[in-house]
Amino acid sequence: MTPAKPPQPAPNGLPFFIDQALPQTQCTRCGYPDCAHYAQAVADGQADINQCPPGGAEGVQRLAALTGQAAQPLNPRFGVEGPLTVARIDEDWCIGCTLCIKACPVDAILGANKFMHTVMSEHCTGCELCIPACPVDCIELDVVNAQRSGWQAWSAAQAQSARQRYALRQERLASQRPTVSAVASSAAAAAATSASTSSLAPSVSSTTSATADERKAAIAAALAKARAQRQARQR
């Protein structure tokens, strides 16, 4: 599901400065769809300053200084501070489903339908959103530096790059969304097609149903085969 369009805070307002202080991993661990929404919530007093695990303890200190609130430990309900990680796809088991590509908030995964995917590690924020999206569990996390975490492992330049890539992705997705008129036209066409199909012989309807069932069966078989191969490899 595409997150709501990030708010556009005034360049001199508190939400803007809070957003600038966040790591821009767009991981959603804070409970909001992206960093900008969390920044707005903090500025509005609707979210606490200790809900960003990637920012860690230093991140909480930054938000405390901006908001005038007392610093507090990171809330474990949202996660714990840890080393920077980068996603890696086991290309031997990737089935080319594109689900990880759709899940990545900064377009750090390359690939196409039915073709092997790969992660551009220099752009990966370690958000982990691609992992639950993968149906064959072929994505793992590599630790970049076990001795560094939070802002010690991340830089302002990386945060800015992630912010820009996320913004470009949101613009691309917005341009691909159908307009109201297009949706209405599509609905009308679907209704006309449905009416036309209902007048066809039952054999046509049953053939279409059989084709859909065969497609689902093929996908299920591919997933089962990939999982079996992966389990055998791990033994």
Steps between C-alpha positions, in 0.01 A plus 500: 500500500636844404538726805320830514681788333763635743411839650691797362601700809594866480880525464529694824240315706555247777381199290765588240784507751382180667486327161853623428616338826359158409709235316251472212509120490122509440476175697156574658614356835392822669140412417467754218516445122825695461741738673311813396174378653681412824663844506162666463353282776784589738456870423127470564556322831340181369816285514788473744859585411626147578329298226781485240730196545727583203574841654578337832592684818666785311187542294293539816747761623462691174121503523514596867713805414261602222179456696619608843392168647705296743705223340379149575606146413394355167161334537559124445145464371624651174825305484854526630805686379730277302775499238427611147395209281467462124264260329642228278302276265604138458484507123492119473157494663346823371190421289466850355165580661584877531333521844822620664537769234152627581579497874829691482436866593813632329508293179819322605407169334548428131321229306201414286214254507630140479860623501748489785507808727797665668545765770702816437671500838613862471135610499353246746393657831462169684129567552423123482168556320604268218545200731134426588406575139713215364294180460803268486710653781798569276591839654749531784657792684875561504644710783705789366691572821422314822677762711288794383127567527255786463655820371849358557431256217298742284585840356318819408596441137343154504188636665469771235547247219233274652261795535548592134457145376185457708357827366571398141334164558191667643482730198529203265229306680273804504540542125399139450180525703186519284305826498136517611383513138719203409355299788147587389578398142658176619197422715267562208710279275505227763122517533459474124741206485316328783168541324650368178662204673177403674337451161772263378469124506583332834798328338680837458453587865619159615807524275596838649459359850714200411775726364505705820514182709791369293689827547449491876609137511817579303593783736434284805713221352789741433488633856484149648794386290710802603421447868585127477832574331587759760416266789708221344793738464482601864512142629 
